Amino acid sequence: MRFLLYNIRYAAGSSRCFHLPLPFIGYLRPTGNNLGRIAAFIKEIEPDVVGLLEVDSGTYRSEKRNQAEVIADALGHYLLYQSKYKPHGLLQHLPLFSKQGNAFLTRHEIKNQKFHYFEHGLKRLVIELELEQCVIFLVHLSIVFRHRHYQLRDLHELIQSADKPVLVGGDFNLLWGAHELKLFLAATGLVSANVRNTPSHPSRKPHRQLDFILHSPELRVRDFFIPSVRLSDHMPLVCDLDLD
């Protein structure tokens, strides 16, 4: 199985003009052209499962289209999307924020799906996707250190409840370094597919390891690589696994 993890930054791009003439103004510009490039890149990689972070589900900048749906249609994949903020929270009533979420795309039959929410942080969503031979969790953790570690505690409990081998993909926002995961990995028994700790952020000159693919030891990694593309501020992670 080929798993692709990609924080696409709402297809807003990563040009040097992103913060000009005002900070973060790039988030407000139309995204159609760059979304087409992202969809073409993902299609070329030929993934079986895609974990997408920072997806626009239908604001003016995406021409009222769900970006994950556009990519899923290009791939011929099933789609699983959800807002990344807690239900009925304040952010669900604000423009732009109410349409921001994460998504799974998969060519495999979906056996089950669940949406969990962390108790702490702004970005609280955990998507659980059950396939025939494994369970995959997709997360985008908080940038606040304390909240992030509360979230890791909750994620540990979800992993312990799974009755199949586990794959976890996400932007962990480990701003203090990958050593933040040491106790979490020891508790869950998961291992990182990125054995060389190759950084993926920012895409112009990567020096941070924020994005992770973690897996149960029984899921054997045949290949792992980070394509050098600059369609987002993050570079994508690609992992080939044997599920038997």
N, C-alpha and C positions, 0 to 999 in steps of 0.2 A: 504494500500500500504506500502510495506517495502522499505525504501530508505537507501542505503549504500553509505557513503562518505569515500573515501580512497585516501590519498596521498601515492602512492606506491614507490616513489623515484626511478623510472625507474627500479624497481625490483633489485636494487643494494644492498639491505639488510641493516642491522644495526649492524653488528658485531663490536667487539672492535678493529678489525684489519682494519676497513674501511679507516682510515687515515694513514695506515702503508704500505710501508716504507715512503710514501710521503703524504702530506695533500690532501684529496679528491681523492686519487688514486682508491678508491672503485668504483667511477663512471665509471672507464675505464675497469672493469673486466666483464667477461661474466655473463649474468643474467638468463640463461635458467632454472637452477635448482630452484632458488628462485621464478621465475615467476610461475613455476608449483605449488609450495606450495601456492602462493597467489591465483591462480585460484582455487585450491582445497578448500581453506578456504572460498572464496567468494561463491562458489557453495554450501558449507555446510550451509551458512547463508540463502540461498534461497531468495535473494532480487528480488523485482519487477523492481527497477530502481537502477543503480549504477552510481555514479559520481566518475570518476577516475582522479586524478591529477598526473602530472609528469609521463607521458607515453612515452616510446621510440617507435617510429613508424617504425623503420627499419634500425638501425645501425648495425655494426659488433657485438656489445655487446649483441644484441638481436637476433643474427643470421639472420639479415635482415627481421625479422618478426615484425609486428605491435603488441605490447604487448596487447593492448586493443582488437584487433581482436582475439588473442589467447584466452583471457578470455571470450569474447562474444561467441565464438564457443563452449567453454566448458559449457556455460550456456544456449545456444540456444537463445540468445538475439539479437535484432537489435543493430547496432553500429553507433555512431555519434562521429567522431574524427576531431580535427583541431589543427594545430600548435598554440602554445600560444604566438608567437611573431608576430608583425605587418607584414602584407604582404609587400613584396618588401623591407623590412628592411635589415640591414647589417647581423643580426643574421640568416636570412633565407639562407645566402650563406656560413655559417660556418659549418664544420663537427660537428656532435653530436647535436648542437643547432638547426639546420634545421629540425631535426627529433624529437624534443621534443614538446609534446602537452598535451592536456586534452581530456577526452572522456566521453560520456554518453553511457551506455548499458541499454536496457530496453526490457522487455517482452511485454509491451503495444504498441498499435498502435501509431505511431508518427503522430500527426496531422499537425505539422509545426516545422520548425527548422530555427534558425538564428544564425549567427556568428557576434558578435559585438566586437569592439576594443576600449579600453580606449584611451584617448588622451595622457596620461602620464604614465611613467614607462616602464620597459622592458617587463614584463609579462602583456600583454594587453588584452588577449582573454576573452570574455564572451560568453559562449554557452547558447542559449535559446532553451529549449525543451518544446514544447506544447503537452500535452496529452489531453485526453477527458475532464478531470475535473480540471486540474491545469496547471500552467506554472512553469517550474523549470529553475533556472539560476545556472550555474556552474562557479566559479571564483577562481582565484589564485592571490591575491593582492600583491602589491609591498612591499619589505622590507624597502623602504624609506618612512619615516613618511609622508612627504608632498605629495608625489605621491600617497600614499595609501589613503589619504583623498580626493584628487582630484578624485580618482577612486570610492570612496564611493559616491561622489556627482553624478558621471555619472551613477552609479548603481541605485541610487535613481530614476533618470529620467526613466530608463528602467522599473523599477518596477511600477512606476506610469502609464506607458503606457499599462500595462497588463490588459486584461479584464476578467481574471479568477483569482481565488486564487493563491497565489505565494508561492513557496518554493525556498530558496536560500541555496546552499551548497558550501563550499569552504574552502581553507586555506587562512585565512584573514591576517596572519602574524602580529597579534596585539602584537608587541614586547613591547609595553608600557602598556599592560593589556587590559582586556575586556571593561573597561570604555571608550575606544576609540569609541565603538559602540553606546554609549548612545544617541547621537543626531541623528544618522542614524536610530536607532530603533524608536525613537520618531517621526521622519519625515515620515517613511514608515508604521508604525503601525505593523511591524513584531515583532515576539517574538522568543526567542531562545528555541529550543527543549531541550537543556541541562540546565535545570532549576537549577541544583546543581553546575554548572560551573566546572564540572569535567575536569581536564587537560588531554590532549592526546599526548603531546610532551615533551621531547623525549620518545620513547616507552620503553627504558630501565628503566627510572625513571621519569615518567611524572610530570612536574610541570608548564607547560605552556598551556594555552588554546588558540591555534592557529586555530583550525578547528571548524567550526560552521555549524549547520543546523538551518536556520531561516524559519519561516512560517507565513502565514496569520492566524489570530485568528480563522477563520472558518474551518481551517484544524486542527482537534483535534488530539493531540498526545496520542496514547494509550500506547506506551512504547518507551523508549530511553535507550540505553546502549552502552558502549565502550568495545568491546572484548579485552582482554589482550593478544595481539599477537605482536610479534616483527619481523615481516617480512619486515618492513620499519622503518624509524626513526619516523614516525607518527603511532599512533594507529587509527583504523577505527572507524567511528561513524555509528550507526545503529538506525534508527527511524521508528516506525510503526505509520501510520497515517490513520485516517478515512477521506475519501474524500467526503463523503456525507454531 
